[in-house]
Amino acid sequence: MNIMIGFVSMSGNTEDIVQILQTELERKGCTVHIQELDQLYPSDFSKYDAVLLGSYTWGDGDLPYEAEDFVDELGESTLNGLAAAAFGSGDLDYPKYCAAVDTLEQTLVSAGATVVVPGLKIEFDPDTPEKQAACRTFASEFFVRAQRLHT
């Protein structure tokens, strides 16, 4: 499978999640392409079998500035059932924990993607065995369900 992982990261936490997802998907034989959201265009998604989008949550549950234009464009796209999922990092001290993940999921659905697994939400960085296992499980489940949808 040919998979795009688009993301935005400020402190490196979301990028660390990307690396774990990439490793797990490549272990399953996928070709993984990685691009920051401010350099990615939803119109390019037709080149891929599946898409993962990741972002940290900023302020009171907001998308970071770097992701806003991409998400606006995504919302105006037609993804024709493309297998997709969202992930990100956040801080449980905020009332809207990892709300950017929810925003990405909702925008994917409104654009016609098929969200094949619930969003992955990691507090801060994936620096514990439990968080790393959650990332690997997310990638594995995404792969299985995206492959099922694709074939």
MODELLER restraints for C-alpha pairs under 7 A, 6 or more apart:
rsr = mdl.restraints
at = mdl.atoms
rsr.add(forms.Gaussian(group=physical.xy_distance, feature=features.Distance(at['CA:1:A'], at['CA:30:A']), mean=4.78, stdev=0.5))
rsr.add(forms.Gaussian(group=physical.xy_distance, feature=features.Distance(at['CA:1:A'], at['CA:31:A']), mean=6.17, stdev=0.5))
rsr.add(forms.Gaussian(group=physical.xy_distance, feature=features.Distance(at['CA:1:A'], at['CA:49:A']), mean=6.04, stdev=0.5))
rsr.add(forms.Gaussian(group=physical.xy_distance, feature=features.Distance(at['CA:2:A'], at['CA:30:A']), mean=5.91, stdev=0.5))
rsr.add(forms.Gaussian(group=physical.xy_distance, feature=features.Distance(at['CA:2:A'], at['CA:31:A']), mean=4.87, stdev=0.5))
rsr.add(forms.Gaussian(group=physical.xy_distance, feature=features.Distance(at['CA:2:A'], at['CA:32:A']), mean=6.16, stdev=0.5))
rsr.add(forms.Gaussian(group=physical.xy_distance, feature=features.Distance(at['CA:2:A'], at['CA:48:A']), mean=5.21, stdev=0.5))
rsr.add(forms.Gaussian(group=physical.xy_distance, feature=features.Distance(at['CA:2:A'], at['CA:49:A']), mean=5.27, stdev=0.5))
rsr.add(forms.Gaussian(group=physical.xy_distance, feature=features.Distance(at['CA:2:A'], at['CA:50:A']), mean=6.82, stdev=0.5))
rsr.add(forms.Gaussian(group=physical.xy_distance, feature=features.Distance(at['CA:3:A'], at['CA:30:A']), mean=6.90, stdev=0.5))
rsr.add(forms.Gaussian(group=physical.xy_distance, feature=features.Distance(at['CA:3:A'], at['CA:31:A']), mean=6.14, stdev=0.5))
rsr.add(forms.Gaussian(group=physical.xy_distance, feature=features.Distance(at['CA:3:A'], at['CA:32:A']), mean=4.93, stdev=0.5))
rsr.add(forms.Gaussian(group=physical.xy_distance, feature=features.Distance(at['CA:3:A'], at['CA:33:A']), mean=6.18, stdev=0.5))
rsr.add(forms.Gaussian(group=physical.xy_distance, feature=features.Distance(at['CA:3:A'], at['CA:48:A']), mean=5.56, stdev=0.5))
rsr.add(forms.Gaussian(group=physical.xy_distance, feature=features.Distance(at['CA:3:A'], at['CA:49:A']), mean=5.89, stdev=0.5))
rsr.add(forms.Gaussian(group=physical.xy_distance, feature=features.Distance(at['CA:3:A'], at['CA:50:A']), mean=4.99, stdev=0.5))
rsr.add(forms.Gaussian(group=physical.xy_distance, feature=features.Distance(at['CA:3:A'], at['CA:51:A']), mean=5.64, stdev=0.5))
rsr.add(forms.Gaussian(group=physical.xy_distance, feature=features.Distance(at['CA:4:A'], at['CA:32:A']), mean=5.91, stdev=0.5))
rsr.add(forms.Gaussian(group=physical.xy_distance, feature=features.Distance(at['CA:4:A'], at['CA:33:A']), mean=4.78, stdev=0.5))
rsr.add(forms.Gaussian(group=physical.xy_distance, feature=features.Distance(at['CA:4:A'], at['CA:34:A']), mean=5.90, stdev=0.5))
rsr.add(forms.Gaussian(group=physical.xy_distance, feature=features.Distance(at['CA:4:A'], at['CA:48:A']), mean=6.44, stdev=0.5))
rsr.add(forms.Gaussian(group=physical.xy_distance, feature=features.Distance(at['CA:4:A'], at['CA:50:A']), mean=6.55, stdev=0.5))
rsr.add(forms.Gaussian(group=physical.xy_distance, feature=features.Distance(at['CA:4:A'], at['CA:51:A']), mean=4.83, stdev=0.5))
rsr.add(forms.Gaussian(group=physical.xy_distance, feature=features.Distance(at['CA:4:A'], at['CA:52:A']), mean=6.24, stdev=0.5))
rsr.add(forms.Gaussian(group=physical.xy_distance, feature=features.Distance(at['CA:5:A'], at['CA:33:A']), mean=6.10, stdev=0.5))
rsr.add(forms.Gaussian(group=physical.xy_distance, feature=features.Distance(at['CA:5:A'], at['CA:34:A']), mean=4.83, stdev=0.5))
rsr.add(forms.Gaussian(group=physical.xy_distance, feature=features.Distance(at['CA:5:A'], at['CA:35:A']), mean=6.44, stdev=0.5))
rsr.add(forms.Gaussian(group=physical.xy_distance, feature=features.Distance(at['CA:5:A'], at['CA:51:A']), mean=5.92, stdev=0.5))
rsr.add(forms.Gaussian(group=physical.xy_distance, feature=features.Distance(at['CA:5:A'], at['CA:52:A']), mean=4.71, stdev=0.5))
rsr.add(forms.Gaussian(group=physical.xy_distance, feature=features.Distance(at['CA:5:A'], at['CA:53:A']), mean=5.78, stdev=0.5))
rsr.add(forms.Gaussian(group=physical.xy_distance, feature=features.Distance(at['CA:6:A'], at['CA:34:A']), mean=5.86, stdev=0.5))
rsr.add(forms.Gaussian(group=physical.xy_distance, feature=features.Distance(at['CA:6:A'], at['CA:35:A']), mean=4.94, stdev=0.5))
rsr.add(forms.Gaussian(group=physical.xy_distance, feature=features.Distance(at['CA:6:A'], at['CA:36:A']), mean=5.43, stdev=0.5))
rsr.add(forms.Gaussian(group=physical.xy_distance, feature=features.Distance(at['CA:6:A'], at['CA:37:A']), mean=5.46, stdev=0.5))
rsr.add(forms.Gaussian(group=physical.xy_distance, feature=features.Distance(at['CA:6:A'], at['CA:52:A']), mean=6.27, stdev=0.5))
rsr.add(forms.Gaussian(group=physical.xy_distance, feature=features.Distance(at['CA:6:A'], at['CA:53:A']), mean=4.82, stdev=0.5))
rsr.add(forms.Gaussian(group=physical.xy_distance, feature=features.Distance(at['CA:6:A'], at['CA:54:A']), mean=6.26, stdev=0.5))
rsr.add(forms.Gaussian(group=physical.xy_distance, feature=features.Distance(at['CA:7:A'], at['CA:35:A']), mean=6.60, stdev=0.5))
rsr.add(forms.Gaussian(group=physical.xy_distance, feature=features.Distance(at['CA:7:A'], at['CA:36:A']), mean=4.94, stdev=0.5))
rsr.add(forms.Gaussian(group=physical.xy_distance, feature=features.Distance(at['CA:7:A'], at['CA:37:A']), mean=5.27, stdev=0.5))
rsr.add(forms.Gaussian(group=physical.xy_distance, feature=features.Distance(at['CA:7:A'], at['CA:53:A']), mean=5.58, stdev=0.5))
rsr.add(forms.Gaussian(group=physical.xy_distance, feature=features.Distance(at['CA:7:A'], at['CA:54:A']), mean=4.40, stdev=0.5))
rsr.add(forms.Gaussian(group=physical.xy_distance, feature=features.Distance(at['CA:7:A'], at['CA:55:A']), mean=5.58, stdev=0.5))
rsr.add(forms.Gaussian(group=physical.xy_distance, feature=features.Distance(at['CA:8:A'], at['CA:36:A']), mean=5.57, stdev=0.5))
rsr.add(forms.Gaussian(group=physical.xy_distance, feature=features.Distance(at['CA:8:A'], at['CA:37:A']), mean=5.81, stdev=0.5))
rsr.add(forms.Gaussian(group=physical.xy_distance, feature=features.Distance(at['CA:8:A'], at['CA:54:A']), mean=6.44, stdev=0.5))
rsr.add(forms.Gaussian(group=physical.xy_distance, feature=features.Distance(at['CA:8:A'], at['CA:55:A']), mean=5.04, stdev=0.5))
rsr.add(forms.Gaussian(group=physical.xy_distance, feature=features.Distance(at['CA:8:A'], at['CA:56:A']), mean=6.94, stdev=0.5))
rsr.add(forms.Gaussian(group=physical.xy_distance, feature=features.Distance(at['CA:8:A'], at['CA:67:A']), mean=6.75, stdev=0.5))
rsr.add(forms.Gaussian(group=physical.xy_distance, feature=features.Distance(at['CA:9:A'], at['CA:15:A']), mean=5.77, stdev=0.5))
rsr.add(forms.Gaussian(group=physical.xy_distance, feature=features.Distance(at['CA:9:A'], at['CA:55:A']), mean=6.35, stdev=0.5))
rsr.add(forms.Gaussian(group=physical.xy_distance, feature=features.Distance(at['CA:9:A'], at['CA:56:A']), mean=6.23, stdev=0.5))
rsr.add(forms.Gaussian(group=physical.xy_distance, feature=features.Distance(at['CA:13:A'], at['CA:89:A']), mean=6.46, stdev=0.5))
rsr.add(forms.Gaussian(group=physical.xy_distance, feature=features.Distance(at['CA:13:A'], at['CA:124:A']), mean=6.00, stdev=0.5))
rsr.add(forms.Gaussian(group=physical.xy_distance, feature=features.Distance(at['CA:13:A'], at['CA:125:A']), mean=4.41, stdev=0.5))
rsr.add(forms.Gaussian(group=physical.xy_distance, feature=features.Distance(at['CA:14:A'], at['CA:54:A']), mean=6.83, stdev=0.5))
rsr.add(forms.Gaussian(group=physical.xy_distance, feature=features.Distance(at['CA:14:A'], at['CA:55:A']), mean=6.35, stdev=0.5))
rsr.add(forms.Gaussian(group=physical.xy_distance, feature=features.Distance(at['CA:14:A'], at['CA:56:A']), mean=6.23, stdev=0.5))
rsr.add(forms.Gaussian(group=physical.xy_distance, feature=features.Distance(at['CA:14:A'], at['CA:88:A']), mean=5.73, stdev=0.5))
rsr.add(forms.Gaussian(group=physical.xy_distance, feature=features.Distance(at['CA:14:A'], at['CA:89:A']), mean=5.67, stdev=0.5))
rsr.add(forms.Gaussian(group=physical.xy_distance, feature=features.Distance(at['CA:16:A'], at['CA:125:A']), mean=6.87, stdev=0.5))
rsr.add(forms.Gaussian(group=physical.xy_distance, feature=features.Distance(at['CA:16:A'], at['CA:126:A']), mean=6.83, stdev=0.5))
rsr.add(forms.Gaussian(group=physical.xy_distance, feature=features.Distance(at['CA:17:A'], at['CA:126:A']), mean=6.36, stdev=0.5))
rsr.add(forms.Gaussian(group=physical.xy_distance, feature=features.Distance(at['CA:17:A'], at['CA:135:A']), mean=6.81, stdev=0.5))
rsr.add(forms.Gaussian(group=physical.xy_distance, feature=features.Distance(at['CA:20:A'], at['CA:135:A']), mean=6.54, stdev=0.5))
rsr.add(forms.Gaussian(group=physical.xy_distance, feature=features.Distance(at['CA:20:A'], at['CA:136:A']), mean=6.70, stdev=0.5))
rsr.add(forms.Gaussian(group=physical.xy_distance, feature=features.Distance(at['CA:21:A'], at['CA:135:A']), mean=6.34, stdev=0.5))
rsr.add(forms.Gaussian(group=physical.xy_distance, feature=features.Distance(at['CA:21:A'], at['CA:136:A']), mean=6.31, stdev=0.5))
rsr.add(forms.Gaussian(group=physical.xy_distance, feature=features.Distance(at['CA:21:A'], at['CA:139:A']), mean=5.51, stdev=0.5))
rsr.add(forms.Gaussian(group=physical.xy_distance, feature=features.Distance(at['CA:22:A'], at['CA:32:A']), mean=6.36, stdev=0.5))
rsr.add(forms.Gaussian(group=physical.xy_distance, feature=features.Distance(at['CA:24:A'], at['CA:136:A']), mean=5.99, stdev=0.5))
rsr.add(forms.Gaussian(group=physical.xy_distance, feature=features.Distance(at['CA:24:A'], at['CA:139:A']), mean=6.34, stdev=0.5))
rsr.add(forms.Gaussian(group=physical.xy_distance, feature=features.Distance(at['CA:25:A'], at['CA:139:A']), mean=6.34, stdev=0.5))
rsr.add(forms.Gaussian(group=physical.xy_distance, feature=features.Distance(at['CA:26:A'], at['CA:32:A']), mean=6.74, stdev=0.5))
rsr.add(forms.Gaussian(group=physical.xy_distance, feature=features.Distance(at['CA:37:A'], at['CA:67:A']), mean=5.94, stdev=0.5))
rsr.add(forms.Gaussian(group=physical.xy_distance, feature=features.Distance(at['CA:37:A'], at['CA:70:A']), mean=6.25, stdev=0.5))
rsr.add(forms.Gaussian(group=physical.xy_distance, feature=features.Distance(at['CA:38:A'], at['CA:66:A']), mean=5.96, stdev=0.5))
rsr.add(forms.Gaussian(group=physical.xy_distance, feature=features.Distance(at['CA:38:A'], at['CA:67:A']), mean=6.36, stdev=0.5))
rsr.add(forms.Gaussian(group=physical.xy_distance, feature=features.Distance(at['CA:38:A'], at['CA:70:A']), mean=6.43, stdev=0.5))
rsr.add(forms.Gaussian(group=physical.xy_distance, feature=features.Distance(at['CA:41:A'], at['CA:70:A']), mean=6.92, stdev=0.5))
rsr.add(forms.Gaussian(group=physical.xy_distance, feature=features.Distance(at['CA:42:A'], at['CA:73:A']), mean=6.98, stdev=0.5))
rsr.add(forms.Gaussian(group=physical.xy_distance, feature=features.Distance(at['CA:42:A'], at['CA:74:A']), mean=5.65, stdev=0.5))
rsr.add(forms.Gaussian(group=physical.xy_distance, feature=features.Distance(at['CA:42:A'], at['CA:77:A']), mean=6.73, stdev=0.5))
rsr.add(forms.Gaussian(group=physical.xy_distance, feature=features.Distance(at['CA:49:A'], at['CA:82:A']), mean=7.00, stdev=0.5))
rsr.add(forms.Gaussian(group=physical.xy_distance, feature=features.Distance(at['CA:49:A'], at['CA:150:A']), mean=6.79, stdev=0.5))
rsr.add(forms.Gaussian(group=physical.xy_distance, feature=features.Distance(at['CA:50:A'], at['CA:82:A']), mean=6.04, stdev=0.5))
rsr.add(forms.Gaussian(group=physical.xy_distance, feature=features.Distance(at['CA:50:A'], at['CA:83:A']), mean=4.71, stdev=0.5))
rsr.add(forms.Gaussian(group=physical.xy_distance, feature=features.Distance(at['CA:50:A'], at['CA:84:A']), mean=5.62, stdev=0.5))
rsr.add(forms.Gaussian(group=physical.xy_distance, feature=features.Distance(at['CA:50:A'], at['CA:146:A']), mean=6.55, stdev=0.5))
rsr.add(forms.Gaussian(group=physical.xy_distance, feature=features.Distance(at['CA:51:A'], at['CA:83:A']), mean=6.39, stdev=0.5))
rsr.add(forms.Gaussian(group=physical.xy_distance, feature=features.Distance(at['CA:51:A'], at['CA:84:A']), mean=4.73, stdev=0.5))
rsr.add(forms.Gaussian(group=physical.xy_distance, feature=features.Distance(at['CA:51:A'], at['CA:85:A']), mean=6.77, stdev=0.5))
rsr.add(forms.Gaussian(group=physical.xy_distance, feature=features.Distance(at['CA:52:A'], at['CA:84:A']), mean=5.56, stdev=0.5))
rsr.add(forms.Gaussian(group=physical.xy_distance, feature=features.Distance(at['CA:52:A'], at['CA:85:A']), mean=5.05, stdev=0.5))
rsr.add(forms.Gaussian(group=physical.xy_distance, feature=features.Distance(at['CA:52:A'], at['CA:86:A']), mean=5.63, stdev=0.5))
rsr.add(forms.Gaussian(group=physical.xy_distance, feature=features.Distance(at['CA:53:A'], at['CA:85:A']), mean=6.46, stdev=0.5))
rsr.add(forms.Gaussian(group=physical.xy_distance, feature=features.Distance(at['CA:53:A'], at['CA:86:A']), mean=4.79, stdev=0.5))
rsr.add(forms.Gaussian(group=physical.xy_distance, feature=features.Distance(at['CA:53:A'], at['CA:87:A']), mean=6.32, stdev=0.5))
rsr.add(forms.Gaussian(group=physical.xy_distance, feature=features.Distance(at['CA:54:A'], at['CA:86:A']), mean=5.56, stdev=0.5))
rsr.add(forms.Gaussian(group=physical.xy_distance, feature=features.Distance(at['CA:54:A'], at['CA:87:A']), mean=4.61, stdev=0.5))
rsr.add(forms.Gaussian(group=physical.xy_distance, feature=features.Distance(at['CA:54:A'], at['CA:88:A']), mean=4.97, stdev=0.5))
rsr.add(forms.Gaussian(group=physical.xy_distance, feature=features.Distance(at['CA:54:A'], at['CA:101:A']), mean=6.99, stdev=0.5))
rsr.add(forms.Gaussian(group=physical.xy_distance, feature=features.Distance(at['CA:55:A'], at['CA:87:A']), mean=6.66, stdev=0.5))
rsr.add(forms.Gaussian(group=physical.xy_distance, feature=features.Distance(at['CA:55:A'], at['CA:88:A']), mean=4.74, stdev=0.5))
rsr.add(forms.Gaussian(group=physical.xy_distance, feature=features.Distance(at['CA:55:A'], at['CA:89:A']), mean=6.76, stdev=0.5))
rsr.add(forms.Gaussian(group=physical.xy_distance, feature=features.Distance(at['CA:55:A'], at['CA:100:A']), mean=6.30, stdev=0.5))
rsr.add(forms.Gaussian(group=physical.xy_distance, feature=features.Distance(at['CA:55:A'], at['CA:101:A']), mean=6.67, stdev=0.5))
rsr.add(forms.Gaussian(group=physical.xy_distance, feature=features.Distance(at['CA:56:A'], at['CA:88:A']), mean=5.15, stdev=0.5))
rsr.add(forms.Gaussian(group=physical.xy_distance, feature=features.Distance(at['CA:56:A'], at['CA:89:A']), mean=4.74, stdev=0.5))
rsr.add(forms.Gaussian(group=physical.xy_distance, feature=features.Distance(at['CA:56:A'], at['CA:90:A']), mean=5.85, stdev=0.5))
rsr.add(forms.Gaussian(group=physical.xy_distance, feature=features.Distance(at['CA:56:A'], at['CA:98:A']), mean=6.90, stdev=0.5))
rsr.add(forms.Gaussian(group=physical.xy_distance, feature=features.Distance(at['CA:56:A'], at['CA:100:A']), mean=6.51, stdev=0.5))
rsr.add(forms.Gaussian(group=physical.xy_distance, feature=features.Distance(at['CA:57:A'], at['CA:63:A']), mean=5.67, stdev=0.5))
rsr.add(forms.Gaussian(group=physical.xy_distance, feature=features.Distance(at['CA:57:A'], at['CA:64:A']), mean=6.55, stdev=0.5))
rsr.add(forms.Gaussian(group=physical.xy_distance, feature=features.Distance(at['CA:57:A'], at['CA:89:A']), mean=6.69, stdev=0.5))
rsr.add(forms.Gaussian(group=physical.xy_distance, feature=features.Distance(at['CA:57:A'], at['CA:90:A']), mean=5.55, stdev=0.5))
rsr.add(forms.Gaussian(group=physical.xy_distance, feature=features.Distance(at['CA:57:A'], at['CA:98:A']), mean=5.31, stdev=0.5))
rsr.add(forms.Gaussian(group=physical.xy_distance, feature=features.Distance(at['CA:57:A'], at['CA:99:A']), mean=6.12, stdev=0.5))
rsr.add(forms.Gaussian(group=physical.xy_distance, feature=features.Distance(at['CA:57:A'], at['CA:100:A']), mean=4.99, stdev=0.5))
rsr.add(forms.Gaussian(group=physical.xy_distance, feature=features.Distance(at['CA:58:A'], at['CA:64:A']), mean=5.42, stdev=0.5))
rsr.add(forms.Gaussian(group=physical.xy_distance, feature=features.Distance(at['CA:60:A'], at['CA:94:A']), mean=6.89, stdev=0.5))
rsr.add(forms.Gaussian(group=physical.xy_distance, feature=features.Distance(at['CA:60:A'], at['CA:96:A']), mean=6.31, stdev=0.5))
rsr.add(forms.Gaussian(group=physical.xy_distance, feature=features.Distance(at['CA:61:A'], at['CA:96:A']), mean=4.89, stdev=0.5))
rsr.add(forms.Gaussian(group=physical.xy_distance, feature=features.Distance(at['CA:61:A'], at['CA:97:A']), mean=6.73, stdev=0.5))
rsr.add(forms.Gaussian(group=physical.xy_distance, feature=features.Distance(at['CA:61:A'], at['CA:98:A']), mean=6.73, stdev=0.5))
rsr.add(forms.Gaussian(group=physical.xy_distance, feature=features.Distance(at['CA:61:A'], at['CA:99:A']), mean=4.83, stdev=0.5))
rsr.add(forms.Gaussian(group=physical.xy_distance, feature=features.Distance(at['CA:61:A'], at['CA:100:A']), mean=6.34, stdev=0.5))
rsr.add(forms.Gaussian(group=physical.xy_distance, feature=features.Distance(at['CA:62:A'], at['CA:99:A']), mean=6.74, stdev=0.5))
rsr.add(forms.Gaussian(group=physical.xy_distance, feature=features.Distance(at['CA:62:A'], at['CA:100:A']), mean=6.00, stdev=0.5))
rsr.add(forms.Gaussian(group=physical.xy_distance, feature=features.Distance(at['CA:63:A'], at['CA:100:A']), mean=5.17, stdev=0.5))
rsr.add(forms.Gaussian(group=physical.xy_distance, feature=features.Distance(at['CA:74:A'], at['CA:107:A']), mean=6.82, stdev=0.5))
rsr.add(forms.Gaussian(group=physical.xy_distance, feature=features.Distance(at['CA:74:A'], at['CA:111:A']), mean=6.64, stdev=0.5))
rsr.add(forms.Gaussian(group=physical.xy_distance, feature=features.Distance(at['CA:75:A'], at['CA:107:A']), mean=5.43, stdev=0.5))
rsr.add(forms.Gaussian(group=physical.xy_distance, feature=features.Distance(at['CA:75:A'], at['CA:110:A']), mean=6.50, stdev=0.5))
rsr.add(forms.Gaussian(group=physical.xy_distance, feature=features.Distance(at['CA:75:A'], at['CA:111:A']), mean=5.44, stdev=0.5))
rsr.add(forms.Gaussian(group=physical.xy_distance, feature=features.Distance(at['CA:76:A'], at['CA:111:A']), mean=6.60, stdev=0.5))
rsr.add(forms.Gaussian(group=physical.xy_distance, feature=features.Distance(at['CA:77:A'], at['CA:111:A']), mean=5.37, stdev=0.5))
rsr.add(forms.Gaussian(group=physical.xy_distance, feature=features.Distance(at['CA:78:A'], at['CA:111:A']), mean=5.07, stdev=0.5))
rsr.add(forms.Gaussian(group=physical.xy_distance, feature=features.Distance(at['CA:78:A'], at['CA:112:A']), mean=5.77, stdev=0.5))
rsr.add(forms.Gaussian(group=physical.xy_distance, feature=features.Distance(at['CA:79:A'], at['CA:111:A']), mean=5.70, stdev=0.5))
rsr.add(forms.Gaussian(group=physical.xy_distance, feature=features.Distance(at['CA:79:A'], at['CA:112:A']), mean=4.95, stdev=0.5))
rsr.add(forms.Gaussian(group=physical.xy_distance, feature=features.Distance(at['CA:79:A'], at['CA:113:A']), mean=5.11, stdev=0.5))
rsr.add(forms.Gaussian(group=physical.xy_distance, feature=features.Distance(at['CA:80:A'], at['CA:112:A']), mean=5.38, stdev=0.5))
rsr.add(forms.Gaussian(group=physical.xy_distance, feature=features.Distance(at['CA:80:A'], at['CA:113:A']), mean=6.08, stdev=0.5))
rsr.add(forms.Gaussian(group=physical.xy_distance, feature=features.Distance(at['CA:81:A'], at['CA:112:A']), mean=5.52, stdev=0.5))
rsr.add(forms.Gaussian(group=physical.xy_distance, feature=features.Distance(at['CA:81:A'], at['CA:113:A']), mean=4.35, stdev=0.5))
rsr.add(forms.Gaussian(group=physical.xy_distance, feature=features.Distance(at['CA:81:A'], at['CA:114:A']), mean=4.90, stdev=0.5))
rsr.add(forms.Gaussian(group=physical.xy_distance, feature=features.Distance(at['CA:82:A'], at['CA:113:A']), mean=4.67, stdev=0.5))
rsr.add(forms.Gaussian(group=physical.xy_distance, feature=features.Distance(at['CA:82:A'], at['CA:114:A']), mean=5.64, stdev=0.5))
rsr.add(forms.Gaussian(group=physical.xy_distance, feature=features.Distance(at['CA:83:A'], at['CA:113:A']), mean=6.09, stdev=0.5))
rsr.add(forms.Gaussian(group=physical.xy_distance, feature=features.Distance(at['CA:83:A'], at['CA:114:A']), mean=4.95, stdev=0.5))
rsr.add(forms.Gaussian(group=physical.xy_distance, feature=features.Distance(at['CA:83:A'], at['CA:115:A']), mean=6.01, stdev=0.5))
rsr.add(forms.Gaussian(group=physical.xy_distance, feature=features.Distance(at['CA:83:A'], at['CA:116:A']), mean=6.17, stdev=0.5))
rsr.add(forms.Gaussian(group=physical.xy_distance, feature=features.Distance(at['CA:83:A'], at['CA:146:A']), mean=5.32, stdev=0.5))
rsr.add(forms.Gaussian(group=physical.xy_distance, feature=features.Distance(at['CA:83:A'], at['CA:149:A']), mean=6.91, stdev=0.5))
rsr.add(forms.Gaussian(group=physical.xy_distance, feature=features.Distance(at['CA:84:A'], at['CA:113:A']), mean=6.25, stdev=0.5))
rsr.add(forms.Gaussian(group=physical.xy_distance, feature=features.Distance(at['CA:84:A'], at['CA:114:A']), mean=5.87, stdev=0.5))
rsr.add(forms.Gaussian(group=physical.xy_distance, feature=features.Distance(at['CA:84:A'], at['CA:115:A']), mean=4.79, stdev=0.5))
rsr.add(forms.Gaussian(group=physical.xy_distance, feature=features.Distance(at['CA:84:A'], at['CA:116:A']), mean=6.12, stdev=0.5))
rsr.add(forms.Gaussian(group=physical.xy_distance, feature=features.Distance(at['CA:85:A'], at['CA:105:A']), mean=6.62, stdev=0.5))
rsr.add(forms.Gaussian(group=physical.xy_distance, feature=features.Distance(at['CA:85:A'], at['CA:115:A']), mean=5.13, stdev=0.5))
rsr.add(forms.Gaussian(group=physical.xy_distance, feature=features.Distance(at['CA:85:A'], at['CA:116:A']), mean=6.29, stdev=0.5))
rsr.add(forms.Gaussian(group=physical.xy_distance, feature=features.Distance(at['CA:85:A'], at['CA:117:A']), mean=6.06, stdev=0.5))
rsr.add(forms.Gaussian(group=physical.xy_distance, feature=features.Distance(at['CA:85:A'], at['CA:118:A']), mean=6.93, stdev=0.5))
rsr.add(forms.Gaussian(group=physical.xy_distance, feature=features.Distance(at['CA:85:A'], at['CA:119:A']), mean=6.17, stdev=0.5))
rsr.add(forms.Gaussian(group=physical.xy_distance, feature=features.Distance(at['CA:86:A'], at['CA:101:A']), mean=5.66, stdev=0.5))
rsr.add(forms.Gaussian(group=physical.xy_distance, feature=features.Distance(at['CA:86:A'], at['CA:104:A']), mean=6.13, stdev=0.5))
rsr.add(forms.Gaussian(group=physical.xy_distance, feature=features.Distance(at['CA:86:A'], at['CA:105:A']), mean=5.80, stdev=0.5))
rsr.add(forms.Gaussian(group=physical.xy_distance, feature=features.Distance(at['CA:86:A'], at['CA:119:A']), mean=4.88, stdev=0.5))
rsr.add(forms.Gaussian(group=physical.xy_distance, feature=features.Distance(at['CA:86:A'], at['CA:120:A']), mean=6.57, stdev=0.5))
rsr.add(forms.Gaussian(group=physical.xy_distance, feature=features.Distance(at['CA:87:A'], at['CA:101:A']), mean=5.53, stdev=0.5))
rsr.add(forms.Gaussian(group=physical.xy_distance, feature=features.Distance(at['CA:87:A'], at['CA:119:A']), mean=5.20, stdev=0.5))
rsr.add(forms.Gaussian(group=physical.xy_distance, feature=features.Distance(at['CA:87:A'], at['CA:120:A']), mean=4.41, stdev=0.5))
rsr.add(forms.Gaussian(group=physical.xy_distance, feature=features.Distance(at['CA:87:A'], at['CA:121:A']), mean=5.84, stdev=0.5))
rsr.add(forms.Gaussian(group=physical.xy_distance, feature=features.Distance(at['CA:88:A'], at['CA:98:A']), mean=6.57, stdev=0.5))
rsr.add(forms.Gaussian(group=physical.xy_distance, feature=features.Distance(at['CA:88:A'], at['CA:101:A']), mean=5.82, stdev=0.5))
rsr.add(forms.Gaussian(group=physical.xy_distance, feature=features.Distance(at['CA:88:A'], at['CA:120:A']), mean=6.37, stdev=0.5))
rsr.add(forms.Gaussian(group=physical.xy_distance, feature=features.Distance(at['CA:88:A'], at['CA:121:A']), mean=5.33, stdev=0.5))
rsr.add(forms.Gaussian(group=physical.xy_distance, feature=features.Distance(at['CA:88:A'], at['CA:122:A']), mean=6.26, stdev=0.5))
rsr.add(forms.Gaussian(group=physical.xy_distance, feature=features.Distance(at['CA:89:A'], at['CA:98:A']), mean=6.10, stdev=0.5))
rsr.add(forms.Gaussian(group=physical.xy_distance, feature=features.Distance(at['CA:89:A'], at['CA:121:A']), mean=5.78, stdev=0.5))
rsr.add(forms.Gaussian(group=physical.xy_distance, feature=features.Distance(at['CA:89:A'], at['CA:122:A']), mean=4.74, stdev=0.5))
rsr.add(forms.Gaussian(group=physical.xy_distance, feature=features.Distance(at['CA:89:A'], at['CA:123:A']), mean=5.48, stdev=0.5))
rsr.add(forms.Gaussian(group=physical.xy_distance, feature=features.Distance(at['CA:89:A'], at['CA:124:A']), mean=5.50, stdev=0.5))
rsr.add(forms.Gaussian(group=physical.xy_distance, feature=features.Distance(at['CA:89:A'], at['CA:125:A']), mean=6.84, stdev=0.5))
rsr.add(forms.Gaussian(group=physical.xy_distance, feature=features.Distance(at['CA:90:A'], at['CA:97:A']), mean=5.92, stdev=0.5))
rsr.add(forms.Gaussian(group=physical.xy_distance, feature=features.Distance(at['CA:90:A'], at['CA:98:A']), mean=4.78, stdev=0.5))
rsr.add(forms.Gaussian(group=physical.xy_distance, feature=features.Distance(at['CA:90:A'], at['CA:122:A']), mean=6.38, stdev=0.5))
rsr.add(forms.Gaussian(group=physical.xy_distance, feature=features.Distance(at['CA:90:A'], at['CA:123:A']), mean=4.97, stdev=0.5))
rsr.add(forms.Gaussian(group=physical.xy_distance, feature=features.Distance(at['CA:90:A'], at['CA:124:A']), mean=5.52, stdev=0.5))
rsr.add(forms.Gaussian(group=physical.xy_distance, feature=features.Distance(at['CA:91:A'], at['CA:97:A']), mean=6.07, stdev=0.5))
rsr.add(forms.Gaussian(group=physical.xy_distance, feature=features.Distance(at['CA:91:A'], at['CA:123:A']), mean=5.35, stdev=0.5))
rsr.add(forms.Gaussian(group=physical.xy_distance, feature=features.Distance(at['CA:91:A'], at['CA:124:A']), mean=6.07, stdev=0.5))
rsr.add(forms.Gaussian(group=physical.xy_distance, feature=features.Distance(at['CA:92:A'], at['CA:123:A']), mean=6.63, stdev=0.5))
rsr.add(forms.Gaussian(group=physical.xy_distance, feature=features.Distance(at['CA:98:A'], at['CA:121:A']), mean=6.15, stdev=0.5))
rsr.add(forms.Gaussian(group=physical.xy_distance, feature=features.Distance(at['CA:101:A'], at['CA:119:A']), mean=6.28, stdev=0.5))
rsr.add(forms.Gaussian(group=physical.xy_distance, feature=features.Distance(at['CA:109:A'], at['CA:115:A']), mean=6.73, stdev=0.5))
rsr.add(forms.Gaussian(group=physical.xy_distance, feature=features.Distance(at['CA:116:A'], at['CA:142:A']), mean=6.46, stdev=0.5))
rsr.add(forms.Gaussian(group=physical.xy_distance, feature=features.Distance(at['CA:116:A'], at['CA:145:A']), mean=5.96, stdev=0.5))
rsr.add(forms.Gaussian(group=physical.xy_distance, feature=features.Distance(at['CA:116:A'], at['CA:146:A']), mean=6.49, stdev=0.5))
rsr.add(forms.Gaussian(group=physical.xy_distance, feature=features.Distance(at['CA:117:A'], at['CA:142:A']), mean=6.00, stdev=0.5))
rsr.add(forms.Gaussian(group=physical.xy_distance, feature=features.Distance(at['CA:120:A'], at['CA:138:A']), mean=6.78, stdev=0.5))
rsr.add(forms.Gaussian(group=physical.xy_distance, feature=features.Distance(at['CA:122:A'], at['CA:131:A']), mean=6.84, stdev=0.5))
rsr.add(forms.Gaussian(group=physical.xy_distance, feature=features.Distance(at['CA:126:A'], at['CA:132:A']), mean=5.47, stdev=0.5))
